[in-house]
Amino acid sequence: LVDVLGSLSDNNKGTNTNNGIGATEVFYVVDQEGFARFPVVGEFFVKGFTIKELEQTLAEKYAGLFVDPFVVAKVENRRVMVFKGSVGVVVSLNEAPTNLIEVIAKAGGLEEGTKAYNIKVIRGNIKNPEVMLVDLSTIEGMRKANLIVQSNDIIYIEKKQSVAAVVLRDIAPYFAFVTSISTLIFLALRFGK
C-alpha cells in the first residue's frame, strides 16, 4: 500500500527500488492478535486473509477515498527453519507455494551423512506439534515430498551416526586411562632402576 496520504511516520517507510521511480513502500506490522494499523482505516484485522482477499478488502475500504484504488499486499517475513543435525538455517519463503524439496535446496541441500529417509516436518503449536515424516531416498517418497511448507514450519534432517565414530567416542576415555596408566608404569620401571 503506497502512503499517498503522507500520514505515516518515516519509521514505517522503506524505499522501493524495483519500480525504478524511487516510490516509497510502506510496511505495516501485524500484531500478535492479527491487527494492522492503516492510514484512515485505522486498525484492521488481517489475520486469516489470503493475499488476494486482503488486497480486495483494502481496495473496497479505500474506494470511498480514491477512484478505483489499487492495493498491492505482500508478506515480508514468511520463513521456515531447517536444521541439519546441530546446524540451523532460516529460509525465507516467497509468495508462491513452496514445497519441501525447494526449501531443502535453498538451505544447501542434503549433505553427505544426512538421513534422507527420515526428514521430519514439524508444524503447529510447539507444545503439541504435528510431525510428518518424509522419505526422500525413494521415488515414492519423492512423490510424497511435494508437501507445501507453511510459514514457521521446522524441518529437521537428522545426521547419520557412524558406528565406528560412536564406538571410538565411547571407548576413548577408557583407552586414554589405560594409556596413561601404562605410561606411568613404564616410566616408573624405567627410571626406578
Kinemage of the C-alpha trace (Angstrom):
@kinemage 1
@onewidth
@group {chain A} dominant
@subgroup {mainchain}
@vectorlist {calphas} color= white
{ca leu a 1} P 0.000 0.000 0.000
{ca val a 2} L 1.615 3.262 -1.048
{ca asp a 3} L 1.176 6.042 1.521
{ca val a 4} L -0.293 8.642 -0.822
{ca leu a 5} L -1.762 10.478 2.139
{ca gly a 6} L 1.687 11.006 3.646
{ca ser a 7} L 0.208 10.253 7.044
{ca leu a 8} L 2.743 7.730 8.273
{ca ser a 9} L 5.943 8.454 10.083
{ca asp a 10} L 9.250 7.771 8.354
{ca asn a 11} L 9.754 4.774 10.646
{ca asn a 12} L 7.242 2.738 8.617
{ca lys a 13} L 8.585 3.623 5.174
{ca gly a 14} L 11.080 1.779 3.022
{ca thr a 15} L 12.453 2.666 -0.369
{ca asn a 16} L 11.330 0.520 -3.269
{ca thr a 17} L 13.985 0.359 -5.961
{ca asn a 18} L 12.170 -2.286 -8.019
{ca asn a 19} L 9.993 0.096 -9.980
{ca gly a 20} L 12.787 2.469 -10.954
{ca ile a 21} L 10.985 5.646 -9.905
{ca gly a 22} L 12.022 5.601 -6.258
{ca ala a 23} L 8.476 5.252 -4.930
{ca thr a 24} L 8.034 4.597 -1.250
{ca glu a 25} L 6.593 1.342 0.009
{ca val a 26} L 5.023 1.293 3.420
{ca phe a 27} L 5.418 -1.668 5.716
{ca tyr a 28} L 2.731 -2.466 8.269
{ca val a 29} L 3.388 -4.659 11.272
{ca val a 30} L 0.727 -7.216 12.127
{ca asp a 31} L 0.473 -7.625 15.895
{ca gln a 32} L 0.052 -10.956 17.661
{ca glu a 33} L -3.734 -10.642 17.663
{ca gly a 34} L -3.744 -10.234 13.858
{ca phe a 35} L -4.376 -6.465 13.583
{ca ala a 36} L -2.501 -3.922 11.454
{ca arg a 37} L -2.915 -0.135 11.609
{ca phe a 38} L -3.591 1.502 8.213
{ca pro a 39} L -3.976 5.210 7.376
{ca val a 40} L -7.578 6.451 7.540
{ca val a 41} L -8.942 2.901 8.009
{ca gly a 42} L -7.221 2.522 11.388
{ca glu a 43} L -6.832 -0.887 12.983
{ca phe a 44} L -7.944 -3.675 10.699
{ca phe a 45} L -7.990 -7.434 11.363
{ca val a 46} L -5.836 -9.036 8.634
{ca lys a 47} L -5.170 -12.482 10.087
{ca gly a 48} L -6.678 -15.303 8.035
{ca phe a 49} L -6.900 -13.389 4.755
{ca thr a 50} L -5.139 -14.642 1.669
{ca ile a 51} L -3.048 -12.013 -0.128
{ca lys a 52} L -5.731 -11.588 -2.828
{ca glu a 53} L -8.551 -11.335 -0.272
{ca leu a 54} L -6.648 -8.697 1.704
{ca glu a 55} L -5.932 -6.662 -1.437
{ca gln a 56} L -9.604 -6.744 -2.451
{ca thr a 57} L -10.863 -5.912 1.039
{ca leu a 58} L -8.477 -2.965 1.462
{ca ala a 59} L -9.310 -1.700 -2.033
{ca glu a 60} L -13.003 -1.726 -1.039
{ca lys a 61} L -12.197 0.127 2.212
{ca tyr a 62} L -10.268 2.826 0.316
{ca ala a 63} L -12.844 3.071 -2.509
{ca gly a 64} L -14.640 5.804 -0.558
{ca leu a 65} L -11.496 7.979 -0.686
{ca phe a 66} L -9.955 7.119 -4.050
{ca val a 67} L -11.292 6.337 -7.508
{ca asp a 68} L -10.534 2.703 -8.324
{ca pro a 69} L -7.827 2.192 -5.667
{ca phe a 70} L -5.186 -0.414 -6.434
{ca val a 71} L -3.740 -2.223 -3.436
{ca val a 72} L -0.705 -4.499 -3.517
{ca ala a 73} L -0.038 -6.568 -0.409
{ca lys a 74} L 2.802 -8.939 0.292
{ca val a 75} L 4.123 -10.758 3.312
{ca glu a 76} L 7.724 -9.899 4.120
{ca asn a 77} L 8.573 -12.317 6.908
{ca arg a 78} L 7.419 -15.787 5.898
{ca arg a 79} L 10.145 -18.212 6.853
{ca val a 80} L 10.952 -21.828 7.617
{ca met a 81} L 13.693 -23.148 9.879
{ca val a 82} L 15.810 -26.035 8.570
{ca phe a 83} L 18.028 -27.975 10.976
{ca lys a 84} L 20.682 -30.348 9.651
{ca gly a 85} L 21.950 -32.068 12.764
{ca ser a 86} L 23.042 -29.208 15.021
{ca val a 87} L 23.234 -26.540 12.288
{ca gly a 88} L 20.173 -24.359 11.661
{ca val a 89} L 19.301 -22.243 8.623
{ca val a 90} L 16.396 -19.817 8.230
{ca val a 91} L 14.893 -19.946 4.728
{ca ser a 92} L 12.648 -17.120 3.515
{ca leu a 93} L 9.593 -18.190 1.550
{ca asn a 94} L 8.333 -16.334 -1.492
{ca glu a 95} L 4.640 -15.684 -2.010
{ca ala a 96} L 4.155 -18.659 -4.325
{ca pro a 97} L 3.600 -22.002 -2.632
{ca thr a 98} L 6.978 -23.580 -1.856
{ca asn a 99} L 7.405 -27.321 -1.498
{ca leu a 100} L 9.719 -29.209 0.843
{ca ile a 101} L 12.331 -30.021 -1.810
{ca glu a 102} L 12.663 -26.330 -2.757
{ca val a 103} L 13.169 -25.352 0.893
{ca ile a 104} L 15.823 -28.038 1.408
{ca ala a 105} L 17.575 -26.883 -1.777
{ca lys a 106} L 17.541 -23.254 -0.537
{ca ala a 107} L 19.066 -24.454 2.747
{ca gly a 108} L 22.014 -26.035 0.920
{ca gly a 109} L 20.542 -29.408 0.002
{ca leu a 110} L 21.031 -32.791 1.581
{ca glu a 111} L 24.622 -33.237 2.637
{ca glu a 112} L 26.544 -36.466 2.802
{ca gly a 113} L 25.859 -38.118 6.114
{ca thr a 114} L 22.257 -36.920 6.499
{ca lys a 115} L 19.276 -39.238 6.745
{ca ala a 116} L 17.298 -38.536 3.571
{ca tyr a 117} L 14.915 -41.308 4.607
{ca asn a 118} L 13.933 -39.684 7.908
{ca ile a 119} L 13.119 -35.984 7.436
{ca lys a 120} L 10.736 -34.509 9.980
{ca val a 121} L 8.437 -31.570 9.219
{ca ile a 122} L 7.208 -30.080 12.499
{ca arg a 123} L 4.155 -27.833 12.226
{ca gly a 124} L 1.782 -26.051 14.567
{ca asn a 125} L 1.879 -25.324 18.269
{ca ile a 126} L 5.282 -26.301 19.631
{ca lys a 127} L 3.627 -27.756 22.758
{ca asn a 128} L 1.545 -30.151 20.670
{ca pro a 129} L 3.042 -30.150 17.162
{ca glu a 130} L 2.025 -32.127 14.129
{ca val a 131} L 5.053 -34.149 12.944
{ca met a 132} L 5.220 -35.500 9.401
{ca leu a 133} L 7.908 -37.963 8.333
{ca val a 134} L 9.215 -37.682 4.768
{ca asp a 135} L 11.468 -40.170 2.941
{ca leu a 136} L 13.476 -38.612 0.109
{ca ser a 137} L 15.549 -41.742 -0.506
{ca thr a 138} L 12.939 -43.403 -2.748
{ca ile a 139} L 10.934 -42.333 -5.790
{ca glu a 140} L 7.689 -42.911 -3.888
{ca gly a 141} L 8.992 -40.740 -1.064
{ca met a 142} L 9.921 -38.009 -3.548
{ca arg a 143} L 6.350 -38.020 -4.850
{ca lys a 144} L 5.035 -37.578 -1.332
{ca ala a 145} L 7.614 -34.818 -0.696
{ca asn a 146} L 5.614 -32.424 -2.829
{ca leu a 147} L 4.387 -31.204 0.556
{ca ile a 148} L 3.794 -27.439 0.616
{ca val a 149} L 5.616 -25.918 3.576
{ca gln a 150} L 3.973 -23.259 5.691
{ca ser a 151} L 5.420 -20.277 7.470
{ca asn a 152} L 7.113 -21.211 10.763
{ca asp a 153} L 7.455 -24.902 9.877
{ca ile a 154} L 10.530 -26.584 11.315
{ca ile a 155} L 12.319 -29.091 9.084
{ca tyr a 156} L 14.705 -31.438 10.865
{ca ile a 157} L 17.167 -33.514 8.849
{ca glu a 158} L 18.971 -35.922 11.129
{ca lys a 159} L 22.656 -36.742 10.655
{ca lys a 160} L 23.677 -40.390 10.360
{ca gln a 161} L 25.778 -41.734 13.177
{ca ser a 162} L 28.817 -43.678 12.000
{ca val a 163} L 29.146 -46.909 14.005
{ca ala a 164} L 32.937 -46.555 14.103
{ca ala a 165} L 32.671 -42.949 15.343
{ca val a 166} L 30.202 -43.940 18.060
{ca val a 167} L 32.410 -46.848 19.216
{ca leu a 168} L 35.529 -44.658 19.203
{ca arg a 169} L 33.737 -41.927 21.117
{ca asp a 170} L 32.558 -44.445 23.727
{ca ile a 171} L 35.906 -46.220 24.249
{ca ala a 172} L 38.153 -43.143 24.006
{ca pro a 173} L 38.038 -42.328 27.760
{ca tyr a 174} L 38.931 -45.922 28.687
{ca phe a 175} L 41.721 -46.044 26.107
{ca ala a 176} L 43.132 -42.764 27.433
{ca phe a 177} L 43.003 -44.110 31.010
{ca val a 178} L 44.787 -47.374 30.098
{ca thr a 179} L 47.395 -45.466 28.065
{ca ser a 180} L 48.087 -43.074 30.956
{ca ile a 181} L 48.454 -45.895 33.485
{ca ser a 182} L 50.717 -47.882 31.104
{ca thr a 183} L 52.898 -44.834 30.536
{ca leu a 184} L 53.229 -44.212 34.278
{ca ile a 185} L 54.170 -47.854 34.949
{ca phe a 186} L 56.709 -47.823 32.079
{ca leu a 187} L 58.286 -44.579 33.356
{ca ala a 188} L 58.375 -45.880 36.955
{ca leu a 189} L 60.106 -49.099 35.871
{ca arg a 190} L 62.488 -47.310 33.512
{ca phe a 191} L 63.666 -44.617 35.931
{ca gly a 192} L 63.240 -46.681 39.101
{ca lys a 193} L 66.391 -48.745 38.428
